[in-house]
């Protein structure tokens, strides 16, 4: 993409108000009573989740979780952050391990990668079901993804993409799930990064993906719409979002893997919501605690220093059209080989520790 502002987490990344998420509504009722304690075998470069941290042994996703989350979303007890906590505790880095629990003890999205998304999805949904929580996923495999740049890849062709989405949805089954659909895909149409000959195909594929996910009875899907510092005028997103079927989705997502503040993103989201007839939205707050890095917009997206964790995942947003704050980007995973970082999507414990140390929440 033209890297003015980057939204992808794997970069080296209503016509009337909808009913709240079924599980989320149940959570809210419990919270009010104070009862909630709250790929192919090799993923494409820059996509997927790190699996090894300092020699730590992965825990099964179904193992009883140490985290106590005050949101309705599932906390992965074997996340890179959780495994890093174990490594540092064994190494005697107790203070650092405690700080990193600010990530490990909170729910983050999972990004199934490669040709076979099923194992990761089934593992997460089963564990989330046992915990009576909602699993959060990102579907990120659109053909011509990321305009051939850091997170290039995606399905080989439309037919392969359709099969991948079908497998993804089948793996969710009847589980409670929230899917963020294709970060950057619409914004890349608007900013011209995706060649014009692919626009109609992309919009059709996104619409078909929405329809497929909505066949699952307990799945919510939010089509990504970039961030307020990328496409300055949200009105430019309206037509491609409509052509891509946003009317049939539960809403749209904003700020994925970016650093725009809650206030700026919410204001932008409400403007876009109004233009779409009241469509709801979700916001990625994983790393926006200190807002965006000042200076060159062309590099501010990539492992910017001094950033902080943002608002913890919750459905208590104070704004009826804003369904949830989510950690869609997995805090601590690199944006790419910039500012000393590892390859995109790889776990970077020092950066994760900085985010946690700077966090106010």
C-alpha positions in Angstrom: 0.0 0.0 0.0 1.1 3.6 -0.2 2.3 3.8 3.3 0.8 7.1 4.5 -0.9 5.4 7.4 -0.8 1.7 7.8 -3.7 -0.3 9.2 -2.7 -3.9 8.7 -1.5 -5.8 11.8 0.8 -7.9 9.7 2.8 -5.1 8.1 6.6 -5.6 8.3 0.1 -4.8 10.0 -27.4 -0.1 9.7 -29.9 1.2 8.3 -31.0 0.8 11.9 -29.0 -0.2 15.0 -28.2 -3.8 15.2 -28.9 -5.9 18.3 -25.9 -6.2 20.5 -23.8 -9.4 20.3 -25.8 -12.2 21.9 -23.0 -13.2 24.3 -22.1 -9.5 24.9 -25.6 -8.7 26.0 -25.6 -11.6 28.4 -22.2 -10.4 29.7 -23.5 -6.9 30.3 -26.3 -8.2 32.4 -24.0 -10.3 34.5 -21.5 -7.4 34.9 -24.3 -5.2 36.2 -24.7 -7.7 39.0 -21.0 -7.9 39.6 -20.9 -11.6 38.7 -18.3 -11.5 35.9 -14.8 -12.1 36.8 -13.8 -10.4 35.2 -2.5 -22.1 7.1 -0.4 -23.9 4.9 2.0 -25.4 7.3 4.0 -22.2 6.8 2.2 -19.0 7.0 2.9 -16.3 4.4 5.7 -13.9 5.4 4.4 -11.4 7.8 1.2 -13.2 8.6 0.2 -15.6 11.4 1.1 -16.0 15.0 4.5 -16.7 16.5 4.7 -20.1 18.1 8.0 -20.2 19.9 9.2 -17.8 22.5 12.5 -18.3 24.2 12.0 -22.0 24.2 8.8 -21.8 26.1 6.4 -24.8 25.7 3.0 -23.9 24.4 0.0 -24.7 26.6 -3.1 -26.2 25.0 -5.6 -23.5 24.2 -8.2 -25.3 26.4 -6.0 -25.2 29.5 -7.6 -23.2 32.4 -6.6 -19.6 31.8 -4.7 -17.5 34.3 -6.1 -14.3 32.8 -9.1 -12.7 34.4 -10.9 -10.6 31.8 -13.7 -8.1 32.3 -14.9 -8.4 28.8 -17.0 -11.1 27.1 -14.1 -12.0 24.7 -11.9 -15.1 25.0 -8.4 -14.7 26.5 -5.9 -17.1 24.9 -3.8 -18.7 27.7 -1.2 -19.8 25.2 -0.7 -16.5 23.4 2.9 -15.3 22.7 2.5 -12.8 25.6 1.4 -15.5 28.0 4.3 -17.7 27.1 6.7 -14.8 27.4 5.4 -14.2 30.9 6.3 -17.8 31.8 9.8 -17.4 30.3 10.5 -14.3 32.2 9.1 -15.6 35.5 11.4 -18.6 35.3 14.3 -16.3 34.4 13.6 -14.2 37.5 12.3 -11.2 35.6 9.3 -10.9 37.9 8.7 -7.2 37.3 8.8 -7.5 33.5 6.6 -10.5 33.7 4.0 -8.7 35.8 4.0 -5.7 33.3 3.5 -8.1 30.4 0.4 -9.5 32.0 -1.2 -6.3 30.8 -1.2 -8.0 27.4 -1.3 -11.7 28.4 -4.4 -11.3 30.6 -6.5 -9.6 27.9 -8.3 -10.9 24.8 -6.7 -10.5 21.4 -7.8 -11.5 18.0 -6.5 -14.6 16.3 -5.4 -14.5 12.6 -5.7 -17.9 10.9 -3.1 -17.9 8.2 -2.2 -20.1 5.2 -4.2 -22.6 3.3 -5.9 -24.3 6.2 -7.5 -22.0 8.8 -9.5 -24.8 10.4 -7.2 -26.1 13.2 -6.6 -22.6 14.8 -10.3 -21.7 14.6 -11.5 -25.0 16.0 -9.0 -24.8 18.8 -10.0 -21.3 19.7 -13.8 -21.7 19.4 -13.8 -24.8 21.6 -11.7 -23.2 24.3 -13.8 -20.0 24.1 -17.0 -22.1 24.4 -15.7 -23.8 27.5 -15.1 -20.4 29.0 -18.5 -19.0 27.8 -16.7 -16.4 25.9 -16.7 -15.0 22.3 -13.6 -15.8 20.1 -12.4 -12.9 17.9 -10.8 -13.6 14.5 -9.5 -11.7 11.6 -10.0 -13.0 8.0 -7.0 -11.7 6.1 -6.5 -13.6 2.8 -8.0 -11.6 0.0 -6.3 -12.0 -3.4 -3.7 -9.3 -4.1 -3.5 -8.5 -0.4 -1.5 -5.4 0.6 -0.7 -4.4 -3.0 2.3 -6.7 -3.0 4.1 -5.0 -0.1 5.1 -6.1 3.4 2.0 -8.3 3.9 1.7 -9.4 0.3 0.1 -12.8 -0.3 -3.4 -13.9 0.1 -5.4 -16.5 -1.8 -4.1 -17.4 -5.3 -7.4 -16.6 -7.0 -11.1 -15.9 -6.2 -12.0 -19.6 -6.2 -9.4 -20.4 -3.7 -10.5 -17.5 -1.6 -14.1 -18.7 -1.6 -13.0 -22.1 -0.5 -10.8 -20.6 2.3 -13.7 -18.5 3.6 -16.1 -21.5 3.5 -13.6 -23.5 5.5 -13.2 -20.6 8.0 -17.0 -20.3 8.5 -17.5 -24.0 8.8 -14.9 -24.2 11.5 -16.7 -21.6 13.5 -19.9 -23.6 13.3 -22.4 -22.6 16.0 -19.8 -21.0 18.3 -20.0 -17.4 19.4 -17.5 -15.5 17.2 -16.7 -12.1 15.9 -14.8 -11.8 12.6 -13.0 -8.7 11.4 -13.0 -9.0 7.6 -10.0 -8.1 5.5 -8.1 -5.2 7.0 -7.1 -2.7 4.4 -9.1 -4.2 1.5 -11.6 -1.4 1.1 -9.2 1.4 1.9 -6.7 0.1 -0.7 -9.5 0.4 -3.3 -10.1 4.0 -2.3 -6.5 5.1 -2.1 -5.7 3.5 -5.5 -3.1 1.1 -4.2 -5.1 -1.9 -5.4 -5.2 -1.8 -9.3 -8.5 -0.8 -10.8 -9.0 -4.1 -12.6 -9.3 -5.9 -9.2 -11.8 -3.5 -7.6 -15.0 -5.2 -8.7 -13.7 -8.7 -8.0 -12.6 -7.6 -4.5 -16.0 -6.1 -3.7 -17.8 -9.2 -4.9 -15.5 -11.5 -2.8 -16.0 -9.4 0.3 -19.8 -9.5 -0.2 -19.7 -13.2 -0.6 -17.6 -13.6 2.5 -20.0 -11.5 4.5 -22.9 -13.7 3.3 -21.0 -16.9 4.1 -20.1 -15.8 7.6 -23.6 -14.7 8.3 -24.9 -18.2 7.6 -23.3 -19.1 11.0 -25.9 -18.4 13.6 -23.7 -16.8 16.2 -21.1 -15.1 14.1 -20.8 -11.3 13.9 -18.8 -9.8 11.0 -17.3 -6.4 10.6 -15.9 -5.2 7.3 -12.7 -3.2 7.7 -12.8 0.5 6.7 -9.3 1.8 7.4 -8.6 4.6 9.9 -9.2 8.3 10.1 -5.7 9.3 9.2 -5.6 7.2 6.0 -8.8 8.1 4.1 -9.4 11.6 5.5 -13.0 11.9 4.1 -15.1 8.9 5.3 -17.6 9.7 2.5 -15.1 8.2 0.0 -15.5 4.8 1.7 -19.3 4.7 1.5 -19.8 3.5 -2.1 -17.2 0.7 -2.0 -18.4 -0.4 1.4 -21.9 -0.6 0.1 -20.8 -2.5 -3.1 -18.9 -4.9 -0.8 -22.1 -5.7 1.1 -21.6 -3.8 4.4 -25.4 -3.5 4.7 -25.5 -7.3 5.3 -22.6 -7.2 7.8 -23.0 -6.3 11.5 -20.9 -3.3 10.8 -17.4 -2.0 10.0 -14.0 -2.0 11.8 -11.6 0.9 12.2 -8.0 1.6 13.3 -6.8 -2.0 12.8 -3.1 -2.1 13.7 -3.0 1.7 13.8 -2.6 4.3 16.6 -5.3 6.8 16.2 -6.9 7.8 19.5 -10.3 6.6 20.7 -11.7 10.1 20.3 -10.6 10.6 16.7 -11.6 7.1 15.7 -15.0 7.3 17.3 -15.7 10.7 15.7 -14.7 9.3 12.3 -16.7 6.1 12.9 -19.9 8.1 13.8 -19.6 10.1 10.6 -19.2 7.0 8.5 -22.0 5.3 10.4 -24.3 8.2 9.6 -23.4 8.0 6.0 -24.2 4.3 6.0 -27.6 4.8 7.6 -26.6 4.1 11.2 -24.3 1.1 10.7 -22.4 0.0 13.9 -18.7 -0.4 14.2 -15.8 -1.7 16.3 -12.4 -0.1 17.0 -8.9 -1.5 17.5 -7.5 0.0 20.6 -4.6 -2.4 21.0 -1.7 0.2 20.7 -3.4 3.6 20.6 -2.9 4.6 24.3 -0.5 7.4 23.4 -2.0 8.1 20.0 0.0 8.2 16.7 3.6 9.1 16.4 4.2 12.7 15.3 6.3 13.3 12.2 6.6 11.5 8.9 3.2 9.8 8.2 5.0 7.5 5.8 6.9 5.7 8.6 4.7 6.4 11.6 2.8 3.1 11.2 5.9 0.8 11.6 6.9 -0.1 15.1 6.7 3.5 16.3 8.5 4.1 19.6 6.8 5.4 22.7 3.4 3.9 22.0 1.2 2.3 24.7 -1.6 -0.2 25.1 -5.0 1.4 24.6 -8.5 0.8 26.1 -8.8 -2.8 27.2 -11.3 -4.9 25.1 -14.9 -4.2 26.2 -18.4 -3.7 25.0 -18.9 -0.9 27.5 -18.1 1.9 25.0 -20.6 4.6 26.1 -21.6 5.0 22.4 -24.6 3.1 21.1 -23.2 2.7 17.5 -19.8 1.6 18.8 -20.2 -2.1 19.6 -16.8 -2.8 21.1 -13.2 -1.7 21.6 -11.1 -4.7 20.6 -7.4 -5.7 20.5 -7.4 -6.7 16.9 -3.7 -6.2 16.3 -1.8 -8.5 18.7 0.3 -6.1 20.8 3.9 -7.1 20.7 3.9 -8.5 17.2 6.2 -6.6 14.9 5.0 -4.4 12.0 8.1 -5.3 10.0 11.8 -4.9 9.8 11.9 -1.3 10.8 13.3 0.4 13.9 15.1 -2.8 14.8 12.1 -5.0 14.6 11.9 -8.6 13.4 9.9 -9.7 10.4 6.2 -8.7 10.2 4.0 -10.7 12.5 6.9 -12.0 14.6 6.7 -11.7 18.4 9.0 -8.9 19.7 9.1 -9.0 23.5 11.0 -5.8 24.0 8.4 -3.8 22.0 5.6 -5.6 23.9 7.2 -4.7 27.2 7.4 -1.0 26.1 3.7 -1.0 25.2 2.8 -2.5 28.5 5.1 -0.2 30.5 3.7 2.9 28.8 0.1 1.7 29.4 -2.2 3.7 31.7 -4.8 0.9 31.9 
